[in-house]
Amino acid sequence: MVNDRSSNPILHLTSPLKGEEIINYPSKLSFFTVILSFLCLLPAIAAAGELRTMSFLPQWLPQAQFAGYYVAYEKGFYRKYGIDLKILKGGPDFPAAEMLGKNRTDFTTMFLSEGIQQRDKKIRLVNIGQLMQRSGFILVAKKGSGVSKPSDLQNKKVSMWPNFQVQPRAFFRKYGIEVKPISQGATVNLFLRGGVDAASAMWYNEYHTIINSGINEDELTTFFFDRYGLNFPEDGIYVLKETYERDRELCCKFVKASLAGWQYAFENPDEATDIVMKYIKDAHAGGNRVHQRWMLARMKDLMQPVDPKVPIGALNEKDYDTVAGELQKNGLIRTILPVGEFYAPCLE
């Protein structure tokens, strides 16, 4: 795998893992097995149909947040759907929206809030699969600092990421709380050292770092925004509207192959973690197996729909309205686009 800063971000992918033991778990009538069972019957490559070369850009560096896509590639699911996929290098040097807007990738992932903002900026993108259904964004505080309920945050020092303040500010507004905002960097060290009373964290990432630092979970107070009526679903699959209109069938095949990869990853977590660690190693990115295994388990939790009537991978209109409404209140978008113009369902 090439790990340079050149203008060509295509990763030179290796062939599927060799010699790995495939762990067969007992068959269970699980949520994902029921909802995604139809995806197990992968279509054979059409006899006369040549593979279509398409590209995919994960929004960040390799980690279990993108396990389903890596697994789908390694297990050959994209090829079975007629797609010769090229996985591009993600991360801060290759912003997802910019790469999509410049036609440098066919598919990418973004938070729903980011997708709505980018569409408002006239990047004609559409969401073709809202894979994450619940928000993994939380505020975490130490009970020892006297925080056990929202009102306890009044006048407390709370660290927030500069580009992810809409959710916490909506939370503060909902409960009439005034806090002392502190800019949060890439780590939670300030929180661990007692520099702030509460910090921002992703359940599947920074929260695990905090409990691995020696703080027991029962010593922490967590505020999951989705449990307070502020569900901002995160990772969804995005494509330019013109690409979707030109070849809806191929776009939907990408979504279905990706979901098949996620299903396989959840049913075979050890093998999936092996695959993720391979991508992390090839990219020379930091990461350890225990953390990636935790992240994969949390991704499974976050992909289950809040509303059982909403199919896996579908965008809940209520969530769309909530996110778009808060973005507009904060002056981050001018108008709220009808959900039917933003969302192009592939799985309903």
MARLUM-191603 format. One record per residue: residue number from 1; residue in one letter; chain; x negated, y negated, z negated of N, C-alpha, C in turn. Coordinates in steps of 0.1 Angstrom, whole numbers. Layout:
BEGIN
REC   tike   guvex   vexke     n_x     n_y     n_z    ca_x    ca_y    ca_z     c_x     c_y     c_z
REC    NUM       A       A       X       Y       Z       X       Y       Z       X       Y       Z
...
//
This chain:
BEGIN
REC   tike   guvex   vexke     n_x     n_y     n_z    ca_x    ca_y    ca_z     c_x     c_y     c_z
REC      1       M       A      -8      12       0       0       0       0      -9     -12       0
REC      2       V       A      -6     -21       9     -14     -34       9      -9     -43      -2
REC      3       N       A     -19     -49      -9     -16     -58     -20     -23     -71     -17
REC      4       D       A     -19     -78      -6     -25     -91      -3     -15    -102      -3
REC      5       R       A     -19    -114       0     -10    -126       0      -8    -131      14
REC      6       S       A     -10    -122      23      -9    -126      37       6    -129      41
REC      7       S       A       8    -134      53      21    -138      57      30    -126      60
REC      8       N       A      24    -115      62      31    -102      65      33     -94      52
REC      9       P       A      45     -94      47      47     -88      34      51     -73      35
REC     10       I       A      50     -67      46      54     -53      47      45     -44      40
REC     11       L       A      51     -35      31      43     -25      24      41     -14      33
REC     12       H       A      29      -8      33      26       4      41      29      16      32
REC     13       L       A      41      21      34      46      31      25      40      44      28
REC     14       T       A      39      52      18      34      66      20      45      75      22
REC     15       S       A      42      87      25      53      97      27      59     101      14
REC     16       P       A      71     107      14      77     111       1      67     119      -8
REC     17       L       A      69     119     -21      61     125     -30      59     140     -27
REC     18       K       A      47     145     -29      45     159     -26      42     166     -39
REC     19       G       A      46     178     -40      42     186     -51      48     183     -64
REC     20       E       A      59     174     -64      65     170     -77      76     181     -80
REC     21       E       A      77     184     -92      88     194     -96     101     186     -97
REC     22       I       A     111     191     -90     124     185     -91     132     191    -102
REC     23       I       A     136     183    -112     143     188    -124     157     189    -121
REC     24       N       A     163     201    -122     177     203    -120     184     202    -133
REC     25       Y       A     193     192    -135     201     191    -147     214     198    -146
REC     26       P       A     220     203    -157     233     209    -156     243     200    -150
REC     27       S       A     252     206    -142     262     198    -135     272     192    -146
REC     28       K       A     275     179    -145     284     173    -154     294     164    -146
REC     29       L       A     306     164    -151     316     156    -144     314     142    -149
REC     30       S       A     303     135    -146     300     122    -151     307     111    -143
REC     31       F       A     307      99    -148     313      88    -141     308      86    -127
REC     32       F       A     294      87    -126     289      85    -113     291      96    -103
REC     33       T       A     292     108    -109     295     120    -101     309     119     -95
REC     34       V       A     318     115    -103     332     114     -98     333     102     -88
REC     35       I       A     328      90     -91     330      79     -82     322      80     -70
REC     36       L       A     310      86     -70     301      86     -59     300     100     -52
REC     37       S       A     309     109     -56     307     123     -50     307     123     -35
REC     38       F       A     315     114     -29     316     114     -15     302     110      -9
REC     39       L       A     294     104     -16     281     100     -11     271     112     -10
REC     40       C       A     274     122     -18     265     134     -17     266     141      -4
REC     41       L       A     277     139       4     278     145      17     272     136      27
REC     42       L       A     259     135      27     252     126      36     253     131      50
REC     43       P       A     256     121      59     258     125      73     244     129      79
REC     44       A       A     245     138      88     233     142      95     229     131     105
REC     45       I       A     216     131     108     212     121     118     219     125     132
REC     46       A       A     225     115     138     232     118     150     223     123     161
REC     47       A       A     227     133     168     219     140     177     212     131     187
REC     48       A       A     220     122     192     214     113     202     211      99     197
REC     49       G       A     214      97     184     211      84     178     197      82     173
REC     50       E       A     190      72     179     177      69     174     178      62     161
REC     51       L       A     168      63     153     167      56     140     166      41     143
REC     52       R       A     174      33     136     173      18     137     163      13     126
REC     53       T       A     153       5     130     144       0     120     150     -12     114
REC     54       M       A     151     -12     100     156     -23      92     146     -25      81
REC     55       S       A     147     -37      75     138     -41      64     146     -44      51
REC     56       F       A     140     -42      40     146     -45      27     136     -51      18
REC     57       L       A     140     -62      11     132     -69       2     137     -69     -12
REC     58       P       A     132     -61     -21     136     -62     -35     132     -76     -40
REC     59       Q       A     140     -82     -49     138     -96     -53     127     -98     -63
REC     60       W       A     120     -87     -67     109     -88     -76      99     -77     -74
REC     61       L       A      89     -77     -82      79     -67     -81      84     -53     -85
REC     62       P       A      78     -42     -81      83     -29     -83      86     -26     -98
REC     63       Q       A      97     -21    -101     101     -17    -114     114      -9    -113
REC     64       A       A     119      -3    -124     131       6    -123     143      -2    -120
REC     65       Q       A     143     -15    -120     154     -23    -116     158     -20    -101
REC     66       F       A     148     -15     -94     151     -11     -80     149       4     -77
REC     67       A       A     150      12     -88     147      26     -86     155      33     -75
REC     68       G       A     168      29     -74     177      36     -65     172      34     -51
REC     69       Y       A     167      23     -47     162      20     -34     149      28     -31
REC     70       Y       A     140      29     -40     128      36     -39     131      51     -37
REC     71       V       A     141      56     -46     145      70     -45     151      73     -32
REC     72       A       A     160      65     -27     167      67     -15     157      68      -3
REC     73       Y       A     146      60      -4     136      60       6     128      74       5
REC     74       E       A     124      77      -7     115      89      -8     123     102      -5
REC     75       K       A     136     102      -8     144     114      -6     149     115       8
REC     76       G       A     146     105      16     151     105      30     165     101      33
REC     77       F       A     172      95      23     186      91      25     188      81      35
REC     78       Y       A     179      71      36     181      61      47     180      67      61
REC     79       R       A     171      76      62     169      82      75     181      91      79
REC     80       K       A     187      97      69     199     105      71     211      97      75
REC     81       Y       A     210      84      72     220      75      76     216      67      89
REC     82       G       A     205      72      95     201      66     108     193      53     106
REC     83       I       A     187      51      95     179      39      92     164      42      89
REC     84       D       A     155      36      97     141      37      95     138      25      87
REC     85       L       A     137      26      73     136      14      65     122      11      62
REC     86       K       A     119      -2      62     107      -8      58     109     -16      45
REC     87       I       A     103     -12      34     104     -19      22      93     -30      21
REC     88       L       A      98     -42      19      89     -53      19      84     -57       5
REC     89       K       A      73     -64       4      68     -68      -9      76     -79     -15
REC     90       G       A      82     -77     -26      89     -87     -33      81     -94     -44
REC     91       G       A      87    -104     -51      80    -111     -61      80    -126     -58
REC     92       P       A      73    -134     -67      73    -148     -66      68    -154     -53
REC     93       D       A      60    -147     -46      54    -152     -33      64    -150     -22
REC     94       F       A      74    -142     -24      83    -139     -13      98    -141     -18
REC     95       P       A     103    -153     -20     116    -155     -26     127    -149     -17
REC     96       A       A     136    -141     -24     146    -133     -16     154    -142      -7
REC     97       A       A     160    -153     -12     169    -161      -4     161    -167       8
REC     98       E       A     149    -172       6     141    -178      16     138    -168      27
REC     99       M       A     134    -156      23     130    -146      33     142    -142      41
REC    100       L       A     154    -141      34     166    -137      42     170    -148      51
REC    101       G       A     170    -161      46     174    -172      54     165    -174      67
REC    102       K       A     153    -170      66     143    -171      77     143    -159      86
REC    103       N       A     152    -149      83     153    -137      91     140    -128      90
REC    104       R       A     134    -129      78     122    -121      76     125    -108      68
REC    105       T       A     138    -106      65     142     -93      60     157     -92      64
REC    106       D       A     161     -79      66     175     -77      69     184     -76      56
REC    107       F       A     179     -70      46     186     -68      33     178     -73      22
REC    108       T       A     184     -78      11     177     -82      -1     187     -81     -12
REC    109       T       A     181     -82     -24     190     -82     -36     188     -96     -43
REC    110       M       A     199    -100     -49     199    -113     -57     210    -112     -68
REC    111       F       A     208    -120     -78     219    -122     -88     231    -128     -81
REC    112       L       A     243    -125     -86     255    -131     -80     255    -146     -80
REC    113       S       A     250    -151     -92     249    -166     -93     240    -172     -82
REC    114       E       A     229    -165     -80     219    -170     -69     226    -169     -56
REC    115       G       A     232    -158     -53     239    -156     -40     249    -167     -37
REC    116       I       A     257    -171     -47     267    -181     -46     261    -195     -43
REC    117       Q       A     250    -198     -50     243    -210     -49     237    -211     -35
REC    118       Q       A     231    -200     -30     224    -201     -17     234    -202      -6
REC    119       R       A     246    -196      -8     256    -197       3     261    -212       3
REC    120       D       A     262    -218      -9     266    -232      -9     256    -241      -3
REC    121       K       A     243    -237      -2     233    -244       4     232    -242      19
REC    122       K       A     242    -235      24     244    -232      38     236    -221      44
REC    123       I       A     230    -212      35     224    -200      40     236    -190      42
REC    124       R       A     239    -187      54     251    -179      57     249    -164      54
REC    125       L       A     249    -162      41     248    -148      36     261    -143      31
REC    126       V       A     262    -129      30     274    -123      25     269    -112      15
REC    127       N       A     277    -110       5     275     -99      -4     281     -86       1
REC    128       I       A     274     -75       3     280     -63       9     280     -52      -1
REC    129       G       A     276     -55     -13     277     -44     -24     272     -50     -37
REC    130       Q       A     281     -52     -47     277     -57     -60     274     -46     -69
REC    131       L       A     261     -41     -68     258     -29     -76     258     -31     -91
REC    132       M       A     253     -42     -96     253     -44    -111     267     -50    -114
REC    133       Q       A     274     -44    -123     288     -49    -126     288     -56    -139
REC    134       R       A     278     -55    -147     278     -61    -160     265     -70    -162
REC    135       S       A     266     -80    -169     255     -89    -171     245     -83    -181
REC    136       G       A     232     -82    -178     222     -77    -187     215     -88    -194
REC    137       F       A     220    -101    -192     214    -112    -198     220    -114    -212
REC    138       I       A     211    -116    -222     216    -117    -236     207    -128    -243
REC    139       L       A     213    -132    -254     205    -140    -264     202    -131    -275
REC    140       V       A     190    -131    -281     187    -122    -292     181    -131    -303
REC    141       A       A     185    -128    -315     180    -136    -327     177    -126    -338
REC    142       K       A     169    -130    -347     166    -122    -359     176    -125    -370
REC    143       K       A     181    -114    -376     191    -116    -386     185    -124    -398
REC    144       G       A     172    -122    -400     166    -129    -411     166    -144    -409
REC    145       S       A     168    -149    -397     169    -164    -395     183    -169    -398
REC    146       G       A     192    -160    -402     206    -164    -406     215    -165    -394
REC    147       V       A     213    -157    -383     221    -157    -372     228    -144    -371
REC    148       S       A     242    -144    -372     249    -132    -371     262    -134    -362
REC    149       K       A     265    -146    -359     277    -150    -351     274    -162    -343
REC    150       P       A     281    -165    -332     278    -177    -324     276    -190    -331
REC    151       S       A     285    -193    -341     284    -206    -348     271    -207    -356
REC    152       D       A     265    -196    -359     252    -197    -366     241    -202    -358
REC    153       L       A     243    -204    -345     232    -209    -336     232    -225    -336
REC    154       Q       A     242    -230    -343     243    -245    -344     230    -251    -349
REC    155       N       A     224    -260    -341     211    -267    -344     199    -258    -345
REC    156       K       A     201    -246    -340     189    -237    -340     181    -239    -327
REC    157       K       A     168    -235    -328     159    -236    -316     161    -223    -308
REC    158       V       A     166    -225    -296     168    -214    -287     160    -216    -274
REC    159       S       A     153    -206    -271     144    -206    -258     152    -201    -247
REC    160       M       A     151    -208    -235     159    -204    -223     149    -206    -211
REC    161       W       A     151    -197    -201     144    -198    -189     149    -210    -181
REC    162       P       A     140    -218    -175     145    -230    -168     155    -227    -157
REC    163       N       A     154    -216    -150     163    -213    -139     175    -205    -143
REC    164       F       A     176    -201    -155     187    -193    -160     194    -198    -172
REC    165       Q       A     200    -210    -171     206    -217    -182     221    -218    -181
REC    166       V       A     227    -215    -170     241    -216    -168     249    -208    -178
REC    167       Q       A     245    -195    -179     252    -186    -188     251    -190    -203
REC    168       P       A     239    -192    -208     238    -197    -222     245    -210    -225
REC    169       R       A     244    -219    -216     250    -232    -218     266    -231    -217
REC    170       A       A     271    -222    -209     285    -220    -209     289    -213    -222
REC    171       F       A     281    -205    -228     284    -198    -241     284    -209    -252
REC    172       F       A     274    -218    -252     274    -228    -262     286    -237    -261
REC    173       R       A     290    -241    -249     301    -249    -246     314    -243    -251
REC    174       K       A     315    -230    -249     327    -223    -253     329    -223    -268
REC    175       Y       A     318    -223    -275     319    -222    -290     316    -235    -297
REC    176       G       A     315    -246    -288     312    -259    -294     299    -260    -302
REC    177       I       A     289    -253    -296     276    -253    -303     266    -263    -297
REC    178       E       A     258    -269    -305     247    -278    -301     234    -271    -306
REC    179       V       A     225    -268    -296     213    -261    -300     201    -270    -296
REC    180       K       A     189    -266    -301     177    -273    -297     170    -265    -286
REC    181       P       A     172    -268    -273     167    -260    -263     151    -261    -262
REC    182       I       A     145    -249    -260     131    -248    -258     129    -240    -245
REC    183       S       A     119    -245    -237     116    -238    -224     109    -225    -227
REC    184       Q       A     114    -214    -221     109    -201    -223     101    -197    -211
REC    185       G       A      89    -191    -213      80    -187    -202      83    -172    -199
REC    186       A       A      72    -166    -194      74    -152    -189      74    -141    -200
REC    187       T       A      71    -145    -212      70    -136    -223      80    -140    -235
REC    188       V       A      81    -131    -244      90    -134    -256      81    -137    -268
REC    189       N       A      68    -140    -266      58    -142    -277      63    -153    -286
REC    190       L       A      68    -164    -281      73    -175    -290      83    -170    -300
REC    191       F       A      92    -162    -295     102    -156    -304      96    -146    -314
REC    192       L       A      87    -138    -310      81    -128    -319      72    -135    -330
REC    193       R       A      67    -147    -326      59    -154    -336      67    -164    -345
REC    194       G       A      80    -164    -343      89    -172    -351      90    -186    -347
REC    195       G       A      85    -189    -334      86    -203    -329     100    -208    -325
REC    196       V       A     109    -198    -323     123    -201    -320     132    -192    -328
REC    197       D       A     144    -196    -330     154    -188    -337     160    -177    -328
REC    198       A       A     162    -181    -316     168    -171    -306     161    -173    -293
REC    199       A       A     161    -162    -285     154    -162    -272     163    -156    -261
REC    200       S       A     160    -159    -249     167    -152    -238     160    -139    -235
REC    201       A       A     168    -129    -230     162    -116    -227     171    -109    -218
REC    202       M       A     165    -100    -210     173     -91    -202     173     -78    -210
REC    203       W       A     185     -72    -211     187     -60    -219     177     -49    -214
REC    204       Y       A     175     -48    -201     167     -37    -196     153     -41    -195
REC    205       N       A     149     -53    -200     135     -57    -199     129     -62    -212
REC    206       E       A     131     -76    -214     125     -82    -226     130     -77    -239
REC    207       Y       A     143     -73    -240     148     -67    -252     140     -55    -257
REC    208       H       A     137     -46    -247     129     -35    -250     115     -38    -255
REC    209       T       A     109     -49    -249      96     -54    -254      97     -58    -269
REC    210       I       A     108     -65    -272     110     -70    -286     111     -58    -296
REC    211       I       A     119     -48    -293     120     -37    -302     108     -28    -302
REC    212       N       A     100     -28    -292      87     -21    -291      76     -28    -299
REC    213       S       A      79     -41    -302      69     -49    -310      69     -46    -325
REC    214       G       A      78     -37    -329      79     -34    -343      91     -39    -350
REC    215       I       A     100     -46    -343     113     -51    -349     124     -40    -347
REC    216       N       A     130     -36    -357     141     -26    -356     153     -33    -350
REC    217       E       A     161     -25    -343     173     -30    -336     183     -35    -347
REC    218       D       A     183     -29    -358     193     -33    -368     188     -46    -375
REC    219       E       A     177     -51    -372     172     -64    -377     175     -76    -367
REC    220       L       A     182     -72    -356     184     -82    -346     199     -84    -344
REC    221       T       A     203     -96    -340     216    -100    -336     215    -102    -321
REC    222       T       A     224     -96    -313     224     -98    -299     237    -103    -294
REC    223       F       A     237    -113    -285     249    -118    -279     249    -115    -264
REC    224       F       A     257    -105    -261     259    -101    -247     269    -110    -241
REC    225       F       A     265    -118    -231     274    -128    -226     287    -122    -220
REC    226       D       A     286    -110    -214     298    -104    -208     308    -100    -218
REC    227       R       A     304     -99    -231     314     -96    -241     321    -108    -247
REC    228       Y       A     317    -120    -242     322    -132    -246     329    -139    -234
REC    229       G       A     334    -131    -224     341    -137    -213     333    -144    -203
REC    230       L       A     320    -141    -203     311    -148    -194     302    -138    -186
REC    231       N       A     309    -129    -180     302    -118    -172     297    -124    -159
REC    232       F       A     284    -124    -158     277    -129    -146     270    -116    -140
REC    233       P       A     276    -108    -132     269     -96    -127     257    -100    -119
REC    234       E       A     247     -92    -120     234     -96    -115     231     -90    -101
REC    235       D       A     223     -80     -99     219     -75     -86     230     -71     -77
REC    236       G       A     231     -77     -65     239     -73     -54     231     -72     -42
REC    237       I       A     237     -66     -31     230     -65     -19     235     -76      -9
REC    238       Y       A     226     -83      -3     229     -94       6     223     -93      20
REC    239       V       A     230     -98      29     226     -98      43     232    -110      50
REC    240       L       A     225    -115      60     231    -126      67     244    -123      74
REC    241       K       A     253    -132      74     267    -130      79     266    -125      94
REC    242       E       A     257    -131     101     256    -128     115     251    -113     117
REC    243       T       A     243    -108     108     238     -94     109     250     -85     106
REC    244       Y       A     258     -89      95     270     -81      92     280     -80     103
REC    245       E       A     282     -92     109     292     -92     120     287     -85     132
REC    246       R       A     274     -85     134     269     -78     146     269     -63     145
REC    247       D       A     267     -58     132     266     -44     130     271     -40     116
REC    248       R       A     284     -41     114     289     -38     101     287     -24      97
REC    249       E       A     288     -15     106     286      -1     103     272       2      98
REC    250       L       A     262      -3     104     248      -1      99     246      -7      85
REC    251       C       A     252     -19      83     250     -26      70     256     -17      59
REC    252       C       A     268     -11      62     275      -3      52     268      10      50
REC    253       K       A     261      15      60     253      27      59     241      24      49
REC    254       F       A     236      12      50     225       9      40     230       9      26
REC    255       V       A     242       3      24     248       3      10     250      17       6
REC    256       K       A     256      26      14     259      39      10     247      48       7
REC    257       A       A     237      46      15     224      53      13     218      48       0
REC    258       S       A     219      35      -3     213      30     -15     220      35     -28
REC    259       L       A     233      36     -27     241      41     -38     238      56     -40
REC    260       A       A     236      63     -29     232      77     -31     219      79     -38
REC    261       G       A     210      69     -35     197      69     -42     198      66     -57
REC    262       W       A     207      57     -60     210      54     -74     216      66     -81
REC    263       Q       A     225      72     -75     232      84     -81     221      95     -83
REC    264       Y       A     212      97     -74     202     107     -76     193     103     -87
REC    265       A       A     189      91     -88     180      86     -98     186      88    -112
REC    266       F       A     199      85    -113     206      87    -126     207     101    -130
REC    267       E       A     209     110    -121     210     124    -124     196     131    -125
REC    268       N       A     186     125    -121     172     130    -121     163     119    -126
REC    269       P       A     164     115    -139     157     103    -144     142     105    -144
REC    270       D       A     137     117    -147     123     119    -148     116     118    -134
REC    271       E       A     123     124    -125     117     124    -111     118     109    -106
REC    272       A       A     129     102    -109     131      88    -105     120      80    -111
REC    273       T       A     117      82    -124     106      74    -130      93      77    -124
REC    274       D       A      90      90    -120      78      93    -113      77      84    -100
REC    275       I       A      88      83     -93      88      75     -81      85      61     -83
REC    276       V       A      92      55     -93      90      41     -97      75      39    -101
REC    277       M       A      70      47    -109      56      46    -113      46      46    -101
REC    278       K       A      49      54     -91      41      54     -79      41      41     -72
REC    279       Y       A      53      34     -71      54      21     -65      47      11     -73
REC    280       I       A      48      12     -86      41       2     -95      26       3     -93
REC    281       K       A      21      16     -93       7      18     -91       2      13     -78
REC    282       D       A       9      16     -67       5      11     -54       5      -4     -53
REC    283       A       A      14     -11     -60      14     -25     -60       5     -32     -70
REC    284       H       A      -2     -24     -78     -11     -29     -88      -3     -38     -98
REC    285       A       A       9     -34    -101      18     -42    -110      18     -35    -123
REC    286       G       A      20     -43    -134      20     -38    -147      33     -30    -150
REC    287       G       A      32     -20    -158      43     -12    -162      39       1    -168
REC    288       N       A      47       6    -177      45      19    -183      57      27    -182
REC    289       R       A      55      40    -183      66      50    -181      77      48    -191
REC    290       V       A      74      47    -203      84      46    -214      94      34    -211
REC    291       H       A      88      22    -207      95      10    -204     104      12    -192
REC    292       Q       A      98      19    -182     106      21    -169     117      31    -171
REC    293       R       A     115      40    -180     126      50    -183     137      43    -190
REC    294       W       A     134      34    -200     144      26    -206     152      17    -196
REC    295       M       A     145      11    -187     151       2    -178     161      10    -169
REC    296       L       A     157      22    -165     165      30    -156     178      33    -163
REC    297       A       A     177      37    -176     189      40    -184     199      28    -185
REC    298       R       A     193      16    -187     201       4    -188     207       1    -175
REC    299       M       A     200       3    -164     206       0    -151     219       9    -149
REC    300       K       A     218      21    -154     230      30    -153     242      24    -160
REC    301       D       A     239      19    -173     249      13    -181     255       0    -173
REC    302       L       A     247      -8    -168     251     -20    -162     258     -19    -148
REC    303       M       A     256      -8    -142     263      -5    -129     277       0    -130
REC    304       Q       A     281       4    -142     294       9    -144     304      -2    -145
REC    305       P       A     315      -2    -137     324     -13    -136     331     -16    -150
REC    306       V       A     332     -29    -153     340     -33    -165     354     -28    -164
REC    307       D       A     360     -31    -152     374     -27    -149     374     -14    -142
REC    308       P       A     380      -3    -147     379      10    -141     386      10    -128
REC    309       K       A     394       0    -125     401       0    -112     392      -6    -101
REC    310       V       A     381     -11    -105     371     -17     -95     361      -6     -91
REC    311       P       A     360      -2     -78     351       8     -74     337       5     -77
REC    312       I       A     328      15     -79     314      12     -81     309       5     -69
REC    313       G       A     301      -5     -71     295     -13     -60     304     -24     -54
REC    314       A       A     316     -25     -60     325     -36     -55     324     -49     -63
REC    315       L       A     327     -60     -57     326     -73     -64     340     -75     -70
REC    316       N       A     341     -77     -83     353     -80     -90     356     -95     -88
REC    317       E       A     368     -98     -82     371    -112     -79     372    -120     -92
REC    318       K       A     375    -115    -103     375    -122    -115     361    -127    -119
REC    319       D       A     352    -118    -117     338    -121    -120     333    -132    -111
REC    320       Y       A     337    -131     -98     333    -141     -88     338    -155     -92
REC    321       D       A     351    -155     -96     357    -168    -100     350    -174    -112
REC    322       T       A     346    -165    -122     340    -169    -134     326    -176    -131
REC    323       V       A     318    -169    -123     305    -173    -120     305    -186    -112
REC    324       A       A     313    -186    -101     315    -198     -93     320    -210    -100
REC    325       G       A     329    -208    -109     335    -218    -117     325    -225    -126
REC    326       E       A     316    -217    -133     306    -222    -142     295    -229    -134
REC    327       L       A     292    -224    -122     282    -231    -114     287    -245    -109
REC    328       Q       A     300    -245    -106     305    -258    -102     306    -268    -114
REC    329       K       A     309    -263    -126     310    -272    -137     296    -278    -140
REC    330       N       A     286    -270    -137     272    -275    -140     266    -282    -128
REC    331       G       A     274    -285    -118     269    -293    -107     259    -285     -98
REC    332       L       A     260    -272     -99     250    -264     -91     256    -260     -77
REC    333       I       A     269    -261     -75     275    -259     -62     286    -270     -61
REC    334       R       A     288    -273     -48     298    -284     -45     312    -278     -45
REC    335       T       A     314    -267     -37     327    -261     -36     327    -246     -38
REC    336       I       A     338    -241     -42     339    -227     -44     345    -220     -32
REC    337       L       A     337    -212     -25     341    -205     -13     351    -194     -17
REC    338       P       A     362    -192      -9     371    -181     -11     363    -168     -12
REC    339       V       A     366    -159     -21     359    -147     -22     358    -139      -9
REC    340       G       A     369    -139      -1     369    -132      11     359    -137      21
REC    341       E       A     354    -149      20     344    -154      29     330    -151      24
REC    342       F       A     329    -148      11     316    -145       5     313    -130       4
REC    343       Y       A     323    -122       2     322    -108       0     327    -100      12
REC    344       A       A     318     -91      17     322     -83      28     321     -68      24
REC    345       P       A     332     -63      18     331     -49      12     328     -38      22
REC    346       C       A     319     -29      17     315     -17      24     320      -5      18
REC    347       L       A     326      -5       6     329       7      -2     343       8      -6
REC    348       E       A     352       0      -1     366       0      -5     375       6       6
//
